[in-house]
Amino acid sequence: MSSPAKRKAEKDISPPKPKKTKTTRKTKTEIPAYHRTPSRQDESGENVWPARKEQIERAREIIRQWYTTKHSIENVWTLTSRSAEAQKPIVIMPDKDADGLSSGAILHHTLTALGLSPDLISVYFPPKGSNVHDETTKQALTAISPSYIFILDQGSRKTPPVIDSPHTCLVVDHHFADEGGFPEGSDYVTAHDCPPVATSALLTYTICLPLHPDLHDKISWLAALGTHGDLGSSIKWEPPFPDMVATFKQHPKKSINDAVALANAPRRAAAYNVRDAWDAVISASSPIDISKADKLKEASMEVRRETERCTHTAPKFSADATIAVLTISSAAQIHPVIATRWSGTLKSNKLEIVMCANEGYLPDKVNFSCRVAKCARAREGEEKVDIIKKLEGIVAGDEELRLRLGESFARGHKEASGGIVGKGEWEEFKKLMGVGEVKKKEAGGSGKKEKEKPAQKNTLANYFGKKEKSVKVEGA
């Protein structure tokens, strides 16, 4: 006869779930292919992609200016010597992720292929918690005194000139920007309003490829690296995206995807050694070279450990149930990773946005990342979720709070946004969202807010299979 403990344990164990049949199997969430997003068209009916033609042509002119100032563009291939005075200092400021690093490397290879000495090219990364619009960046650039400044994949906003001394500034970007939302006096080429929105690496590749006949092998795989870094490995390289069949034959997608993870690791690690990632990318002749970098492997291990530690945080929901908020504390930049993970797993009829807030990344600050929930992207007949518009709408009635939230609130893309705000302002913003509270149903309820009840029984143990509950059986 079995013991009471064993009988109780057997009673507590749920029976195995029946196999799903055709009548009970859930419908798979279908997301429209990214490349099929309708493109904008010009007056002649031609698709405008990856950016407006006049912006691309102006970008090419600026890239060639350093040695064509006294020569016509048509004679670019016949130039065999460049005057010493034409060799002017240049600063490249790429973002620190795979897309930004790839776009910076593409531009660097282009400039050196055109004959610029590498000694005249400086690459600058703002320190942890800073950005290209900070006073620290202005001071660092002023000390270099460059004639040309290239800002790649950093997002943009309307600001005074990057530095006060005479210079030429070009912004290459794909993040959302308001009309005129660029540093004063700068030129820009942006993909954000020319869907399907190209990554900064792909945009830089399109600009640079025609500038020298020997660039293809050097920069094509970098364009793929940056694109997979931002859009994921499942992106289809079909029109309007360029034909990359030859590139993927030489550099398999797996090697590119492995390189993406490693290139992203240093900027996510607590030490923020972005220069390690840049050194690996700029010196690589293939994605396999990046995968051999020991410093990147060490950073990747740290990021994986921190992600696993914080991934199992339970979400709380806004009062209207459209936003799920996960709050973590880590010196590593893992909040975007966790927001992306949860955005693919959380499901509800109302959910639109998954937000991960990191209270431990910067002192007295909260860094947050938002992603559109997969279930919201698949809804038919509904307007696409615009995260920036949604977040701005929450604080629209409180001008004083919006002012204190600052310029780093709700930046990025419409479907992948984020920000950096003070901890006090964050608590006020959460209160406006009604995080942890839900409204009672009008039928049979008072209409007042009450503490949130679990909306579903799913946990991350179900999603990622990392922590399975077990029943301890005693006796024989």
C-alpha positions as CSV (number, residue, x, y, z in Angstrom):
1,M,0.0,0.0,0.0
2,S,1.4,3.4,-0.9
3,S,2.1,6.0,1.7
4,P,-0.3,9.0,2.4
5,A,2.5,11.3,1.2
6,K,2.8,9.5,-2.1
7,R,-1.0,9.3,-2.6
8,K,-1.2,13.1,-2.0
9,A,1.6,13.8,-4.4
10,E,0.0,11.6,-7.1
11,K,-3.3,13.5,-6.6
12,D,-1.5,16.9,-7.0
13,I,0.2,15.9,-10.3
14,S,-1.8,17.2,-13.2
15,P,-2.8,14.5,-15.8
16,P,-1.0,14.7,-19.1
17,K,-2.6,17.1,-21.6
18,P,-4.4,15.4,-24.5
19,K,-2.7,15.7,-27.9
20,K,-4.0,18.6,-29.9
21,T,-6.2,17.8,-32.9
22,K,-7.0,19.8,-35.9
23,T,-10.1,21.1,-34.2
24,T,-8.3,22.2,-31.0
25,R,-4.9,23.4,-32.3
26,K,-4.5,27.2,-31.9
27,T,-4.1,29.3,-35.0
28,K,-0.5,30.5,-35.4
29,T,0.1,34.2,-35.2
30,E,0.9,35.5,-38.6
31,I,3.0,38.6,-39.0
32,P,3.2,40.3,-42.4
33,A,6.6,39.9,-44.0
34,Y,8.7,43.0,-43.3
35,H,9.9,43.6,-46.9
36,R,6.3,43.7,-48.1
37,T,5.5,46.9,-46.2
38,P,4.2,49.3,-48.9
39,S,6.8,51.8,-50.0
40,R,6.2,55.5,-50.5
41,Q,6.3,56.7,-54.1
42,D,7.5,59.8,-55.8
43,E,5.6,61.9,-58.3
44,S,6.5,59.6,-61.1
45,G,5.2,56.6,-59.2
46,E,8.7,55.1,-58.4
47,N,9.3,53.6,-55.0
48,V,11.4,55.8,-52.7
49,W,13.8,53.4,-50.9
50,P,15.8,53.2,-48.7
51,A,15.7,57.0,-48.5
52,R,15.0,60.0,-50.6
53,K,17.2,60.2,-53.7
54,E,18.3,63.8,-53.1
55,Q,19.4,62.9,-49.5
56,I,21.4,59.9,-50.7
57,E,23.1,62.0,-53.5
58,R,24.0,64.7,-51.0
59,A,25.5,62.1,-48.6
60,R,27.7,60.8,-51.4
61,E,28.9,64.3,-52.2
62,I,29.9,64.9,-48.6
63,I,31.7,61.6,-48.3
64,R,33.7,62.6,-51.4
65,Q,34.3,66.2,-50.5
66,W,37.5,65.8,-48.6
67,Y,39.4,65.1,-51.8
68,T,37.1,66.5,-54.6
69,T,37.0,70.1,-53.3
70,K,39.2,71.2,-56.2
71,H,38.2,68.6,-58.7
72,S,35.0,67.7,-60.5
73,I,33.0,64.6,-59.3
74,E,33.2,63.1,-62.8
75,N,36.9,62.8,-62.6
76,V,36.9,60.9,-59.3
77,W,38.3,57.7,-60.8
78,T,41.2,59.4,-62.6
79,L,42.6,61.1,-59.5
80,T,46.0,59.5,-58.7
81,S,47.2,62.0,-56.1
82,R,45.6,64.0,-53.4
83,S,47.0,67.2,-52.0
84,A,48.1,67.2,-48.4
85,E,45.7,70.0,-47.5
86,A,42.8,67.9,-48.7
87,Q,43.5,65.3,-46.1
88,K,41.3,66.7,-43.3
89,P,40.5,65.2,-39.9
90,I,37.2,63.2,-39.8
91,V,35.2,61.9,-36.9
92,I,32.9,58.9,-37.2
93,M,30.3,58.5,-34.4
94,P,28.5,55.2,-34.9
95,D,26.0,53.7,-32.4
96,K,27.4,50.9,-30.3
97,D,25.2,48.0,-31.5
98,A,25.7,45.7,-34.4
99,D,23.8,48.0,-36.8
100,G,25.7,51.1,-35.7
101,L,29.1,49.4,-35.7
102,S,28.5,47.9,-39.1
103,S,27.5,51.3,-40.6
104,G,30.6,52.9,-39.1
105,A,32.8,50.1,-40.5
106,I,31.2,50.5,-44.0
107,L,31.9,54.2,-44.0
108,H,35.4,53.7,-42.6
109,H,36.3,51.2,-45.4
110,T,34.8,53.6,-48.0
111,L,36.9,56.5,-46.9
112,T,40.1,54.6,-46.8
113,A,39.3,53.0,-50.2
114,L,39.0,56.5,-51.6
115,G,42.4,57.3,-50.3
116,L,41.9,58.9,-46.9
117,S,44.7,58.0,-44.4
118,P,43.3,56.0,-41.5
119,D,45.4,58.2,-39.2
120,L,43.0,61.1,-40.0
121,I,39.9,59.1,-39.0
122,S,38.8,59.2,-35.3
123,V,36.0,57.0,-34.0
124,Y,34.2,58.4,-30.9
125,F,31.8,56.6,-28.6
126,P,30.0,58.7,-25.9
127,P,30.5,57.1,-22.4
128,K,27.9,55.0,-20.7
129,G,24.7,56.9,-20.1
130,S,25.7,59.7,-22.5
131,N,24.7,60.5,-26.1
132,V,26.0,62.5,-29.1
133,H,24.0,65.5,-28.0
134,D,25.6,65.8,-24.5
135,E,28.0,68.5,-23.5
136,T,30.7,65.8,-22.9
137,T,30.5,64.8,-26.6
138,K,30.8,68.4,-27.7
139,Q,33.9,68.9,-25.6
140,A,35.5,65.7,-26.9
141,L,34.8,66.6,-30.5
142,T,36.1,70.2,-30.0
143,A,39.4,68.8,-28.8
144,I,39.7,66.8,-32.1
145,S,38.7,69.8,-34.2
146,P,37.4,67.8,-37.2
147,S,36.4,69.1,-40.6
148,Y,33.9,66.4,-41.1
149,I,31.6,64.6,-38.6
150,F,29.5,61.6,-39.4
151,I,26.8,60.5,-37.0
152,L,25.5,57.0,-37.7
153,D,22.5,55.2,-36.2
154,Q,22.4,57.4,-33.1
155,G,18.9,58.7,-33.4
156,S,18.5,62.5,-33.8
157,R,16.8,65.6,-32.4
158,K,16.8,69.3,-33.2
159,T,19.9,70.7,-31.4
160,P,22.5,73.5,-31.8
161,P,25.5,72.5,-34.0
162,V,27.5,69.5,-32.8
163,I,30.5,71.8,-32.4
164,D,31.0,75.5,-32.7
165,S,34.0,75.6,-35.1
166,P,33.3,75.3,-38.9
167,H,32.6,71.7,-40.0
168,T,30.5,69.6,-42.2
169,C,28.1,67.2,-40.4
170,L,26.2,64.3,-41.9
171,V,23.6,62.3,-40.0
172,V,22.8,58.8,-41.4
173,D,19.9,57.3,-39.5
174,H,16.7,55.3,-39.5
175,H,15.1,56.2,-36.2
176,F,12.0,58.3,-36.0
177,A,12.7,62.1,-36.2
178,D,10.4,65.0,-36.2
179,E,10.6,67.4,-39.2
180,G,13.8,69.3,-38.9
181,G,14.8,67.1,-35.9
182,F,18.6,67.2,-36.6
183,P,21.6,69.3,-35.4
184,E,21.5,72.8,-36.7
185,G,23.5,73.1,-40.0
186,S,23.8,69.4,-40.5
187,D,22.9,67.4,-43.6
188,Y,21.1,64.1,-43.2
189,V,19.8,61.0,-44.9
190,T,17.1,59.2,-43.1
191,A,15.2,56.0,-43.8
192,H,12.5,56.3,-41.1
193,D,9.8,57.7,-43.5
194,C,10.6,55.4,-46.5
195,P,9.2,51.9,-45.6
196,P,10.1,49.2,-45.3
197,V,12.6,51.0,-43.0
198,A,16.1,50.0,-43.8
199,T,18.7,49.7,-41.0
200,S,21.5,52.3,-40.8
201,A,24.0,49.7,-42.0
202,L,21.9,48.9,-45.1
203,L,21.4,52.6,-45.7
204,T,25.1,53.4,-45.4
205,Y,25.8,50.4,-47.7
206,T,23.5,51.8,-50.3
207,I,25.1,55.2,-50.1
208,C,28.7,53.9,-50.3
209,L,28.7,50.9,-52.6
210,P,28.8,53.0,-55.9
211,L,31.7,55.1,-54.6
212,H,34.5,52.6,-55.3
213,P,34.6,49.4,-57.5
214,D,36.4,47.4,-54.8
215,L,34.0,47.9,-52.0
216,H,31.5,45.1,-52.5
217,D,33.4,42.2,-50.8
218,K,34.4,44.4,-47.9
219,I,31.0,45.9,-47.0
220,S,28.2,43.6,-48.2
221,W,28.5,41.2,-45.3
222,L,28.6,44.2,-42.9
223,A,25.3,45.4,-44.3
224,A,23.9,41.9,-43.6
225,L,25.4,42.0,-40.1
226,G,23.8,45.3,-39.2
227,T,20.5,44.4,-40.8
228,H,20.2,41.1,-38.9
229,G,21.3,42.9,-35.8
230,D,18.2,45.2,-35.9
231,L,15.6,43.2,-37.9
232,G,16.4,39.7,-36.8
233,S,17.7,36.6,-38.6
234,S,14.4,35.8,-40.2
235,I,14.3,38.8,-42.4
236,K,13.8,38.0,-46.1
237,W,16.2,39.5,-48.5
238,E,13.7,40.2,-51.2
239,P,12.9,43.4,-53.1
240,P,13.3,46.2,-52.2
241,F,16.1,44.7,-50.1
242,P,19.3,44.1,-52.2
243,D,20.2,40.7,-53.6
244,M,22.5,39.1,-51.1
245,V,22.6,35.6,-52.5
246,A,26.3,35.7,-53.3
247,T,27.1,37.3,-49.9
248,F,25.3,34.6,-48.0
249,K,27.0,31.9,-50.1
250,Q,30.3,33.3,-49.0
251,H,29.3,34.1,-45.4
252,P,26.5,31.8,-44.2
253,K,23.7,33.4,-42.2
254,K,24.6,31.4,-39.1
255,S,28.1,32.9,-39.0
256,I,26.5,36.4,-39.4
257,N,24.0,35.8,-36.6
258,D,26.7,34.5,-34.3
259,A,28.7,37.6,-35.0
260,V,25.7,39.8,-34.2
261,A,25.3,38.4,-30.7
262,L,29.0,38.9,-30.0
263,A,29.2,42.4,-31.5
264,N,26.3,43.5,-29.3
265,A,27.7,42.0,-26.1
266,P,30.2,44.7,-24.9
267,R,27.6,47.5,-25.1
268,R,25.3,45.4,-22.9
269,A,27.9,44.4,-20.4
270,A,28.3,46.4,-17.2
271,A,31.8,47.6,-18.1
272,Y,30.5,49.1,-21.5
273,N,33.7,48.4,-23.4
274,V,32.3,49.4,-26.8
275,R,35.7,49.9,-28.2
276,D,36.3,46.1,-28.0
277,A,33.4,45.5,-30.3
278,W,34.5,48.3,-32.7
279,D,38.1,46.9,-32.9
280,A,36.7,43.4,-33.7
281,V,34.3,44.6,-36.4
282,I,36.7,47.1,-38.2
283,S,39.5,44.6,-38.3
284,A,37.4,41.6,-39.5
285,S,37.3,40.4,-43.0
286,S,34.4,38.1,-42.3
287,P,31.9,37.4,-39.5
288,I,34.0,34.4,-38.4
289,D,36.8,36.8,-37.4
290,I,34.4,38.5,-35.0
291,S,33.4,35.2,-33.5
292,K,37.0,34.5,-32.5
293,A,37.3,37.7,-30.3
294,D,37.9,36.5,-26.7
295,K,36.8,39.9,-25.1
296,L,33.5,39.7,-26.9
297,K,33.0,36.1,-25.7
298,E,33.6,37.1,-22.1
299,A,31.1,40.0,-22.4
300,S,28.6,37.7,-24.0
301,M,28.8,35.3,-21.1
302,E,28.2,38.1,-18.6
303,V,25.1,39.3,-20.5
304,R,23.7,35.8,-20.7
305,R,24.0,35.3,-17.0
306,E,22.4,38.7,-16.2
307,T,19.6,38.0,-18.7
308,E,18.8,34.6,-17.2
309,R,18.8,36.2,-13.7
310,C,16.3,38.9,-14.6
311,T,14.2,37.2,-17.4
312,H,11.8,35.5,-15.0
313,T,10.5,38.8,-13.6
314,A,6.7,38.8,-13.6
315,P,5.0,41.6,-15.5
316,K,2.5,44.1,-14.2
317,F,-0.1,45.7,-16.4
318,S,-1.3,49.3,-17.0
319,A,-4.8,50.2,-15.9
320,D,-6.1,49.7,-19.5
321,A,-4.2,46.4,-19.9
322,T,-2.5,47.7,-23.1
323,I,1.0,47.9,-21.5
324,A,2.9,45.2,-19.7
325,V,5.7,46.5,-17.5
326,L,8.6,44.4,-16.2
327,T,10.9,46.0,-13.6
328,I,14.5,44.8,-13.2
329,S,17.8,46.0,-11.6
330,S,21.0,45.3,-13.5
331,A,24.2,47.1,-14.3
332,A,24.0,45.4,-17.7
333,Q,22.0,46.7,-20.6
334,I,19.6,43.7,-20.8
335,H,16.3,45.6,-20.7
336,P,16.0,45.6,-24.5
337,V,16.6,41.8,-24.6
338,I,14.0,41.1,-22.0
339,A,11.4,43.4,-23.6
340,T,12.0,41.6,-26.9
341,R,11.6,38.1,-25.3
342,W,8.4,39.0,-23.5
343,S,6.9,40.8,-26.5
344,G,6.9,37.4,-28.4
345,T,5.3,35.4,-25.6
346,L,2.7,37.6,-23.7
347,K,-0.7,37.4,-25.3
348,S,-4.0,39.1,-24.5
349,N,-6.8,40.8,-26.5
350,K,-5.8,44.3,-25.3
351,L,-2.0,44.1,-24.9
352,E,-0.1,46.4,-27.3
353,I,3.3,47.2,-25.7
354,V,5.8,45.3,-23.5
355,M,8.1,47.5,-21.5
356,C,11.2,46.5,-19.4
357,A,12.4,49.1,-17.0
358,N,16.0,48.8,-15.5
359,E,16.5,50.6,-12.2
360,G,20.1,49.5,-11.8
361,Y,21.8,50.6,-15.1
362,L,22.6,54.2,-14.2
363,P,22.6,55.9,-10.8
364,D,19.3,57.7,-10.0
365,K,18.0,56.9,-13.5
366,V,15.6,54.4,-15.0
367,N,16.4,53.0,-18.5
368,F,13.4,51.5,-20.2
369,S,12.9,49.7,-23.5
370,C,9.6,49.0,-25.3
371,R,8.5,46.6,-28.0
372,V,5.2,46.1,-29.7
373,A,3.7,42.8,-28.6
374,K,3.6,40.1,-31.3
375,C,-0.1,39.5,-30.7
376,A,-0.8,43.2,-31.4
377,R,1.2,43.2,-34.7
378,A,-0.9,40.4,-36.0
379,R,-4.3,42.0,-35.4
380,E,-6.1,42.7,-38.6
381,G,-8.1,45.9,-39.3
382,E,-6.4,47.8,-36.5
383,E,-4.1,50.8,-36.7
384,K,-0.4,49.9,-36.1
385,V,0.8,50.4,-32.6
386,D,3.0,53.5,-32.4
387,I,5.0,53.3,-29.1
388,I,6.3,56.9,-29.2
389,K,2.8,58.2,-29.8
390,K,1.4,56.0,-27.1
391,L,3.9,57.1,-24.5
392,E,3.7,60.8,-25.4
393,G,-0.1,60.5,-25.2
394,I,0.1,59.2,-21.6
395,V,1.8,62.4,-20.4
396,A,0.0,64.8,-22.8
397,G,-2.1,66.2,-20.0
398,D,0.8,66.9,-17.7
399,E,3.1,69.4,-19.4
400,E,5.2,69.9,-16.3
401,L,6.0,66.2,-16.0
402,R,6.7,65.9,-19.7
403,L,9.3,68.7,-19.4
404,R,11.0,66.9,-16.5
405,L,11.0,63.6,-18.3
406,G,13.4,65.3,-20.7
407,E,14.6,64.8,-24.3
408,S,15.6,61.2,-23.7
409,F,12.0,60.0,-23.1
410,A,10.3,58.0,-25.9
411,R,13.1,57.9,-28.4
412,G,13.9,55.4,-31.2
413,H,11.4,53.7,-33.5
414,K,7.6,53.6,-33.5
415,E,7.8,49.8,-32.8
416,A,10.9,49.7,-30.7
417,S,11.3,52.7,-28.4
418,G,12.8,53.5,-25.1
419,G,14.2,56.2,-22.9
420,I,16.2,57.4,-19.8
421,V,14.3,59.3,-17.1
422,G,14.9,60.2,-13.5
423,K,13.6,57.7,-10.8
424,G,11.1,60.2,-9.4
425,E,9.7,61.0,-12.8
426,W,9.5,57.3,-13.6
427,E,7.3,56.7,-10.5
428,E,5.0,59.5,-11.6
429,F,4.9,58.1,-15.1
430,K,4.0,54.6,-13.8
431,K,1.2,56.2,-11.7
432,L,-0.2,57.8,-14.9
433,M,-0.2,54.4,-16.6
434,G,-1.9,52.8,-13.6
435,V,0.7,50.1,-13.4
436,G,-0.5,47.3,-11.1
437,E,-4.1,48.4,-11.2
438,V,-7.0,47.4,-13.4
439,K,-10.5,48.8,-13.8
440,K,-13.4,46.7,-12.6
441,K,-15.9,45.7,-15.2
442,E,-18.8,48.1,-15.3
443,A,-21.3,45.2,-14.9
444,G,-21.4,44.3,-11.3
445,G,-18.5,46.5,-10.3
446,S,-18.0,49.9,-8.7
447,G,-16.0,51.3,-11.6
448,K,-13.1,52.1,-9.2
449,K,-9.6,50.8,-9.7
450,E,-8.5,47.7,-7.8
451,K,-5.3,46.0,-7.4
452,E,-4.4,43.9,-10.4
453,K,-5.2,40.2,-10.5
454,P,-3.1,37.9,-12.6
455,A,-4.4,38.1,-16.2
456,Q,-3.1,34.6,-17.1
457,K,-1.4,31.6,-15.4
458,N,1.5,31.5,-17.8
459,T,4.9,32.2,-16.4
460,L,8.4,32.4,-17.9
461,A,9.0,28.9,-16.7
462,N,6.5,27.9,-19.3
463,Y,8.0,30.2,-21.9
464,F,11.7,29.4,-21.6
465,G,11.7,26.1,-19.7
466,K,14.3,27.2,-17.3
467,K,12.5,26.6,-14.0
468,E,10.2,23.6,-14.0
469,K,8.2,22.9,-10.8
470,S,8.7,19.4,-9.5
471,V,6.7,17.4,-6.9
472,K,8.7,15.7,-4.2
473,V,7.4,12.1,-3.7
474,E,8.1,10.6,-0.3
475,G,7.8,6.9,0.7
476,A,7.9,3.8,-1.4
